């Protein structure tokens, strides 16, 4: 029996050497490597700027705060996501407005976004599940149709003069749609560099945005810097210059900066990204062929319109409920294969049930949850491991009489 973990990080001697170099440099917090990573990431996204932060959650929350979104405002988010997409709305004091996914989709329904927009709506947070980018053309169209309701609270909101699209692309580093990279499509985009993501810094996140006429990119970048480091006007690197100790605190900010240790890992991962994504894509092709043979549904990662980051492999076993799904995962574990579920919809979680949300109001999200199983997908899988996962999945589904041999 093999032991196939779900998603271990792909760390090579090159990342280890880069971290050792940083540790020996005498500078381990935010410094030159973090700044270099921001520059290289912006090139990848095709944006003027990128901001390296402590997490994707921090990138989302700071974006909402910089946009001046807070008490009395509403922000729309998908019910089918991880809690971070919605919790940041609560953190800034705004009202969480959840909408369902589109029929037969893991992704938010643009029609339901349009229906949910009110005079209080300031932003929408679409979620790029598995790195598959949402239908942003339809999302922007839905927002344009309700533009007459938008009531800006400040200068930056007036520049947009409509509901602002803040993409949760935690899974989406390297994804593209119609040839345009994630990071360049939504107004603002947040990425994750968590340990299980397609590229990692151990922990970490990135915020980026599209150029907007009248919006000073340098000013906006500095806002992220202020918010991420206590509202302090100088970071540690600049404070450390001879005679430059003095600084000011201009806002009561937060502490969510990226360190040079994290950035040194991320820089190597960024250099290796095409290799990493390519191997993941090869594995996906093997999975896709097997799922087609078994009659199991799956999220498509590549076609003429889009390419995902190849982050996670989502399958859907037809005709089952959550109990059978959980039994399949248990049996796979007995065979040494770790599987997962992405995601349990937020209205099923205690925190959100306590806010008054009910899964009965989100039938499409529940339909995708109840029979979803995520198979292992990472670059430490050998071809033999991949075939073992497929063979185990086929055996379990056959033994449970869910497919025919």
BALONU-707475 format. One record per residue (C-alpha): x, y, z; residue in one letter. Coordinates in nm, 4 decimals, padded with zeros to 6 digits. Each point is the difference from the previous one (the first is absolute). Last residue first. Example, Ala and Ser with C-alpha at 12.3 -4.5 7.8 and 13.67 -1.06 7.14 Angstrom:
> c1;c2;c3;type
> 01.3670;-00.1060;00.7140;S
> -00.1370;-00.3440;00.0660;A
//
This chain:
> c1;c2;c3;type
> -01.6218;-00.1851;-01.4017;X
> -00.3310;00.1640;00.0883;X
> -00.0223;00.3167;00.2097;X
> -00.1613;00.0826;00.3337;X
> -00.0193;-00.3638;00.1049;X
> 00.1846;00.0741;00.3258;X
> 00.2687;-00.2488;-00.1029;X
> 00.0192;00.1687;-00.3411;X
> 00.0388;00.3479;00.1491;X
> 00.2697;-00.1257;00.2379;X
> 00.1852;-00.1951;-00.2705;X
> -00.0074;00.2868;-00.2517;X
> 00.1272;00.2470;00.2592;X
> 00.2745;-00.2418;00.1031;X
> 00.1094;-00.0553;-00.3614;X
> 00.0032;00.3742;-00.0687;X
> 00.2020;00.0749;00.3147;X
> 00.2421;-00.2816;-00.0884;X
> 00.0354;00.1337;-00.3550;X
> 00.0950;00.3398;00.1390;X
> 00.2491;-00.1547;00.2417;X
> 00.1615;-00.1980;-00.2834;X
> 00.0318;00.3182;-00.2065;X
> 00.1803;00.1473;00.3012;X
> -00.1735;00.2513;00.2241;X
> 00.2363;00.2565;00.1539;X
> -00.1330;00.2614;-00.2409;X
> -00.3408;00.0250;00.1641;X
> -00.3606;-00.1094;-00.0524;X
> -00.1690;-00.2363;00.2464;X
> -00.3700;-00.0533;-00.0796;X
> -00.2763;00.2377;00.1036;X
> -00.3408;-00.1609;00.0543;X
> -00.3278;00.1818;-00.0663;X
> -00.3350;-00.1813;00.0336;X
> -00.1826;00.2108;00.2610;X
> 00.1910;00.3224;-00.0658;X
> -00.1071;00.0582;-00.3584;X
> -00.3710;-00.0442;00.0741;X
> 00.0404;00.2141;00.3117;X
> 00.1391;00.2931;-00.1993;X
> -00.2798;-00.0302;-00.2560;X
> -00.2681;-00.0147;00.2701;X
> 00.1093;00.3158;00.1834;X
> -00.3010;00.1209;00.2008;X
> -00.0390;-00.3407;00.1672;X
> 00.3569;00.0459;00.1274;X
> -00.1265;00.2507;00.2558;X
> 00.1664;00.3295;00.0994;X
> -00.1257;00.1721;00.3149;X
> 00.3267;00.1302;00.1462;X
> 00.0120;-00.3002;00.2348;X
> -00.0154;-00.2236;-00.3079;X
> 00.3074;00.1924;-00.1162;X
> 00.2084;-00.0766;00.3076;X
> -00.1305;-00.3567;00.0195;X
> 00.0987;-00.0944;-00.3554;X
> -00.2626;-00.1349;-00.2423;X
> -00.0678;00.3478;-00.1457;X
> 00.3736;00.0133;-00.0899;X
> -00.0153;-00.2821;-00.2522;X
> 00.2208;-00.3016;00.0823;X
> 00.2628;00.0421;-00.2665;X
> 00.2069;-00.1518;-00.1501;X
> 00.0014;-00.3485;00.1550;X
> 00.3155;-00.2049;00.0648;X
> 00.1779;-00.3218;-00.0924;X
> 00.2954;-00.1819;00.1562;X
> 00.0830;-00.3317;-00.1696;X
> 00.1410;-00.2788;00.2195;X
> -00.2527;-00.2697;-00.0882;X
> -00.1812;00.0576;00.3303;X
> -00.0058;00.3702;-00.0906;X
> -00.1809;-00.0813;-00.3259;X
> -00.2586;-00.1912;00.2032;X
> -00.0622;00.2991;00.2253;X
> -00.0236;00.2374;-00.2978;X
> -00.2554;-00.2294;-00.1653;X
> -00.1975;-00.0189;00.3262;X
> -00.0075;00.3799;00.0192;X
> -00.1436;00.0182;-00.3511;X
> -00.2600;-00.2650;00.0829;X
> -00.1135;00.2115;00.2952;X
> 00.0173;00.3255;-00.1993;X
> -00.2436;-00.1175;-00.2644;X
> 00.0518;-00.2090;-00.3128;X
> -00.1436;-00.0061;-00.3513;X
> 00.3056;00.1035;-00.1970;X
> 00.3448;00.0064;00.1605;X
> 00.1380;00.3512;-00.0339;X
> 00.3723;00.0631;-00.0355;X
> 00.2176;00.2987;00.0927;X
> 00.3737;-00.0078;-00.0749;X
> 00.1862;00.2816;00.1778;X
> 00.2468;00.2719;-00.1055;X
> 00.0329;-00.0372;-00.3763;X
> 00.0607;00.3787;-00.0272;X
> -00.2884;-00.0006;-00.2447;X
> 00.0103;00.0452;-00.3766;X
> -00.2917;00.1650;-00.1746;X
> -00.1987;00.0561;-00.3195;X
> 00.1347;-00.2715;-00.2329;X
> -00.0137;-00.2636;00.2767;X
> 00.1929;-00.0876;00.3134;X
> -00.0895;-00.0744;00.3615;X
> -00.3377;-00.1715;-00.0281;X
> -00.1711;-00.0717;00.3328;X
> -00.0937;-00.3653;00.0216;X
> -00.2865;-00.2433;-00.0552;X
> 00.0382;-00.3758;00.0425;X
> -00.1102;-00.2272;-00.2856;X
> 00.2766;-00.2489;00.0730;X
> 00.1701;00.0304;-00.3407;X
> -00.0373;00.3785;00.0034;X
> 00.1457;00.0061;00.3518;X
> 00.3019;-00.2020;-00.1190;X
> 00.0734;00.2318;-00.2924;X
> -00.0373;00.3081;00.2205;X
> 00.2334;-00.1442;00.2653;X
> 00.2773;-00.0647;-00.2523;X
> -00.0426;00.3485;-00.1473;X
> 00.0034;00.1485;00.3514;X
> 00.3349;-00.1661;00.0723;X
> 00.1547;00.1615;-00.3074;X
> -00.1475;00.3376;00.1038;X
> 00.1611;-00.0322;00.3433;X
> 00.3332;-00.0655;-00.1682;X
> -00.0400;00.3072;-00.2195;X
> -00.1038;00.2226;00.2911;X
> 00.3154;-00.0912;00.1925;X
> 00.2302;00.0418;-00.3017;X
> -00.1644;00.3306;-00.0896;X
> 00.0328;00.1140;00.3615;X
> 00.3669;-00.0787;00.0579;X
> 00.1171;00.3638;-00.0076;X
> -00.3016;00.0964;00.2105;X
> 00.0837;-00.2763;00.2472;X
> 00.3541;00.1364;00.0294;X
> -00.1297;00.3507;00.0686;X
> -00.2657;-00.1333;00.2400;X
> 00.2553;-00.1725;00.2229;X
> 00.2126;00.3165;00.0261;X
> -00.3171;00.2022;00.0552;X
> -00.0938;-00.2023;00.3085;X
> 00.3412;00.0578;00.1586;X
> -00.0093;00.3623;-00.1194;X
> -00.3111;00.0494;00.2120;X
> -00.3558;00.0809;-00.1102;X
> -00.1938;00.2670;00.1888;X
> -00.3164;-00.0707;00.1990;X
> 00.0092;00.2234;00.3067;X
> -00.2947;00.2412;00.0103;X
> -00.0563;00.3752;-00.0029;X
> -00.1025;00.2716;00.2440;X
> 00.0557;00.2731;-00.2631;X
> 00.2735;00.2629;-00.0486;X
> 00.2686;-00.1443;00.2260;X
> 00.3161;00.2055;-00.0534;X
> 00.3660;-00.0871;-00.0419;X
> 00.3390;00.0895;00.1455;X
> 00.2907;-00.2453;-00.0158;X
> 00.1557;00.1335;-00.3161;X
> 00.3466;00.1014;00.1288;X
> 00.1741;-00.2924;-00.1669;X
> -00.2498;-00.2104;-00.1942;X
> -00.1832;-00.2516;00.2183;X
> -00.3273;00.1911;-00.0145;X
> 00.0013;-00.0530;-00.3773;X
> 00.0281;-00.3787;00.0276;X
> -00.2386;-00.0172;00.2956;X
> -00.2813;00.1673;-00.1943;X
> -00.0599;00.3715;00.0203;X
> -00.3291;00.1925;00.0216;X
> -00.1555;-00.2348;00.2557;X
> -00.3725;-00.0700;-00.0284;X
> 00.0582;-00.3186;00.2023;X
> 00.1862;-00.1781;-00.2829;X
> -00.2596;-00.1461;-00.2382;X
> -00.2249;00.3076;-00.0079;X
> 00.2876;00.2342;-00.0806;X
> 00.1513;-00.2203;-00.2687;X
> -00.3402;-00.0610;-00.1584;X
> -00.0574;00.3754;-00.0066;X
> 00.3467;00.0471;-00.1505;X
> -00.0974;-00.2185;-00.2960;X
> -00.3123;00.2126;-00.0502;X
> 00.2015;00.3249;00.0018;X
> 00.2475;-00.1450;-00.2478;X
> -00.2820;-00.1220;-00.2218;X
> -00.1648;00.3437;-00.0127;X
> -00.3608;-00.0595;-00.1056;X
> -00.1191;00.2650;-00.2466;X
> -00.0447;-00.2466;-00.2845;X
> -00.0073;-00.3503;00.1428;X
> 00.2891;-00.2454;-00.0377;X
> -00.1061;-00.3498;00.0986;X
> 00.0695;-00.1313;00.3488;X
> 00.2278;-00.2202;00.2080;X
> 00.0082;-00.1551;00.3445;X
> 00.2289;-00.2927;00.0795;X
> -00.0009;-00.2548;00.2791;X
> 00.2246;-00.1934;00.2331;X
> 00.0657;-00.3206;00.1850;X
> 00.2574;-00.2658;-00.0816;X
> 00.0984;00.2231;-00.2926;X
> -00.1911;-00.2202;-00.2396;X
> -00.0757;-00.0619;-00.3646;X
> -00.2870;-00.2233;-00.1062;X
> -00.1469;00.0410;00.3493;X
> 00.0333;-00.2520;00.2832;X
> 00.2445;00.1975;00.2159;X
> -00.1878;00.3295;-00.0304;X
> 00.1064;00.2488;-00.2683;X
> -00.3509;00.1377;-00.0456;X
> -00.1178;00.2571;-00.2544;X
> -00.2209;00.3100;00.0305;X
> -00.1302;00.1927;-00.3000;X
> -00.1268;00.3553;-00.0434;X
> -00.1992;00.1502;-00.2888;X
> -00.0398;-00.3508;-00.1447;X
> 00.1776;-00.0980;-00.3235;X
> 00.3732;00.0739;00.0370;X
> 00.0733;-00.2102;00.3081;X
> -00.1072;-00.3186;-00.1721;X
> 00.1836;00.0053;-00.3299;X
> -00.1663;00.0938;-00.3281;X
> 00.0115;-00.2519;-00.2871;X
> -00.3770;-00.0387;-00.0183;X
> 00.0133;-00.1061;00.3637;X
> 00.3242;-00.0607;00.1886;X
> 00.1207;-00.1768;00.3124;X
> 00.3596;00.0427;00.1188;X
> -00.0799;00.0591;00.3686;X
> -00.3696;-00.0894;00.0224;X
> -00.0722;-00.1964;00.3160;X
> -00.0187;00.3055;00.2286;X
> -00.1692;00.1802;-00.2874;X
> -00.2459;00.1834;00.2232;X
> -00.0873;00.2724;-00.2496;X
> -00.0968;00.3468;00.1202;X
> -00.2462;00.1465;-00.2523;X
> -00.1113;00.3533;00.0890;X
> -00.3686;00.1000;-00.0223;X
> -00.0202;00.3138;-00.2104;X
> 00.1411;00.3562;-00.0152;X
> 00.3545;-00.1392;-00.0314;X
> 00.1703;00.3347;00.0652;X
> -00.2799;00.0907;00.2428;X
> 00.0906;-00.3013;00.2162;X
> 00.3554;00.1345;00.0274;X
> -00.1276;00.3454;00.0937;X
> -00.2343;-00.1075;00.2784;X
> -00.3460;-00.1345;00.0869;X
> -00.1202;-00.0888;-00.3497;X
> -00.3736;-00.0667;-00.0553;X
> -00.0612;-00.2635;-00.2664;X
> -00.3629;-00.0548;-00.0982;X
> 00.0359;00.1294;-00.3582;X
> 00.2783;-00.2543;-00.0603;X
> -00.2467;-00.2888;00.0236;X
> 00.0317;-00.1169;-00.3620;X
> 00.3721;00.0808;00.0128;X
> 00.0420;-00.2428;00.2899;X
> -00.1671;-00.2806;-00.1929;X
> 00.2185;00.0768;-00.3013;X
> 00.3114;-00.0071;00.2200;X
> -00.1020;-00.3425;00.1307;X
> -00.0827;-00.1234;-00.3516;X
> 00.3472;00.0902;-00.1258;X
> 00.1505;-00.1345;00.3224;X
> -00.1256;-00.3536;-00.0602;X
> 00.2027;-00.1423;00.2881;X
> 00.3568;-00.1205;-00.0359;X
> 00.0753;-00.3658;00.0562;X
> 00.2840;00.0035;00.2540;X
> -00.1443;-00.2933;00.1939;X
> -00.2936;00.2297;00.0888;X
> 00.0505;00.3577;-00.1236;X
> -00.2155;00.1801;00.2565;X
> -00.2029;00.3123;-00.0834;X
> 00.0079;00.2709;00.2707;X
> -00.2507;00.2771;-00.0776;X
> 00.0365;00.3574;00.1186;X
> -00.1823;00.3129;00.1197;X
> -00.3607;-00.1123;00.0284;X
> -00.2094;00.2374;00.2135;X
> -00.2189;00.1287;-00.2832;X
> -00.0836;-00.3625;-00.0749;X
> 00.1592;-00.2802;-00.2031;X
> -00.1382;-00.3487;00.0768;X
> -00.1854;-00.0554;-00.3303;X
> 00.3112;00.0928;-00.1987;X
> 00.2135;-00.2409;00.2003;X
> -00.2634;-00.2705;-00.0514;X
> 00.0318;00.0430;-00.3740;X
> 00.3799;-00.0162;00.0254;X
> -00.0233;-00.3455;00.1667;X
> 00.3086;-00.0766;00.2108;X
> 00.2162;-00.2942;-00.1051;X
> -00.0160;-00.3734;00.0809;X
> -00.2355;-00.0450;-00.2943;X
> -00.2952;-00.2162;-00.1021;X
> -00.2419;00.2898;00.0507;X
> 00.1888;00.3192;00.0966;X
> 00.1177;00.0188;00.3595;X
> -00.2220;00.1484;00.2663;X
> 00.0151;00.3441;00.1566;X
> 00.1226;00.1181;00.3389;X
> -00.0347;00.3598;00.1214;X
> 00.2379;00.0629;00.2915;X
> -00.0693;00.3370;00.1627;X
> 00.2969;00.2303;00.0617;X
> 00.1919;00.0361;00.3281;X
> 00.3521;-00.0267;-00.1434;X
> 00.0532;-00.3420;00.1612;X
> -00.3440;-00.1220;-00.1129;X
> 00.0970;00.0494;-00.3636;X
> 00.3361;-00.1668;00.0685;X
> -00.1906;-00.3032;00.1309;X
> -00.1692;-00.0531;-00.3366;X
> 00.2851;-00.1004;-00.2318;X
> 00.1989;-00.1309;00.2978;X
> -00.2717;-00.2587;00.0751;X
> 00.0852;-00.2253;-00.2941;X
> -00.2340;00.0136;-00.2958;X
> -00.3382;-00.0990;-00.1378;X
> -00.2411;00.2582;00.1452;X
> 00.1466;00.2528;-00.2430;X
> 00.0537;00.3580;00.1146;X
> -00.1822;00.3342;-00.0177;X
> 00.1162;00.2921;00.2148;X
> -00.2417;00.2352;00.1753;X
> 00.0744;00.3336;00.1649;X
> -00.1448;00.1499;00.3189;X
> 00.3197;-00.0624;00.1974;X
> 00.3056;-00.0323;-00.2174;X
> 00.1484;00.0399;-00.3461;X
> 00.2543;00.2815;-00.0295;X
> 00.1673;-00.1421;-00.3103;X
> 00.3217;-00.0252;00.2026;X
> -00.1897;-00.2079;00.2563;X
> -00.1429;-00.2375;-00.2609;X
> 00.3434;-00.0455;-00.1565;X
> 00.1562;-00.0527;00.3425;X
> -00.2469;-00.2811;00.0658;X
> 00.0564;-00.1821;-00.3276;X
> 00.3806;00.0198;00.0130;X
> -00.0016;-00.1003;00.3668;X
> -00.2064;-00.3077;-00.0846;X
> 00.2441;-00.0819;-00.2800;X
> 00.2705;-00.0138;00.2644;X
> 00.2993;00.1806;00.1510;X
> 00.0323;00.2571;-00.2765;X
> 00.1831;00.0616;-00.3280;X
> -00.1443;00.2922;-00.1979;X
> -00.0058;-00.0016;-00.3798;X
> 00.0308;00.2988;-00.2316;X
> -00.0318;00.1015;-00.3641;X
> -00.1817;-00.3172;-00.0966;X
> 00.0717;-00.2686;-00.2595;X
> -00.0532;-00.2765;00.2538;X
> 00.3443;-00.1572;-00.0469;X
> 00.1717;00.3379;-00.0194;X
> -00.1750;00.1031;00.3226;X
> 00.1310;-00.3175;00.1652;X
> 00.3589;00.0842;-00.0984;X
> -00.0230;00.3504;00.1470;X
> -00.1642;-00.1197;00.3212;X
> 00.2636;-00.2744;00.0343;X
> 00.2752;00.2584;-00.0298;X
> -00.1562;00.2096;00.2758;X
> -00.0236;-00.3030;00.2274;X
> 00.3602;-00.0907;-00.0797;X
> 00.1203;00.3526;00.0808;X
> -00.1656;00.0281;00.3430;X
> -00.2867;-00.1171;00.2163;X
> 00.1535;-00.2149;00.2761;X
> 00.3101;-00.2211;-00.0263;X
> 00.2963;00.2343;-00.0484;X
> 00.3387;-00.1145;00.1350;X
> 00.0838;-00.1629;-00.3327;X
> 00.0638;-00.3428;00.1500;X
> -00.3704;-00.0692;00.0511;X
> -00.0737;00.1256;-00.3512;X
> 00.2619;-00.2286;-00.1556;X
> -00.1356;-00.2921;00.2033;X
> -00.3493;00.0741;-00.1329;X
> 00.1298;00.0015;-00.3578;X
> 00.1918;-00.3247;00.0569;X
> -00.3161;-00.1691;00.1290;X
> -00.1970;00.1267;-00.2996;X
> 00.2657;-00.1379;-00.2366;X
> 00.0252;-00.3299;00.1892;X
> -00.3600;-00.0645;-00.0990;X
> -00.3357;00.0678;00.1670;X
> -00.3199;-00.1306;-00.1606;X
> -00.2525;00.0344;00.2830;X
> -00.2083;-00.3027;00.1089;X
> -00.3557;-00.0235;-00.1373;X
> -00.2184;-00.3028;00.0707;X
> 00.2469;-00.2620;00.1145;X
> 00.0260;-00.3301;-00.1953;X
> 00.1185;-00.2910;00.2132;X
> 00.0216;-00.3100;-00.2187;X
> -00.1246;-00.3467;00.0875;X
//
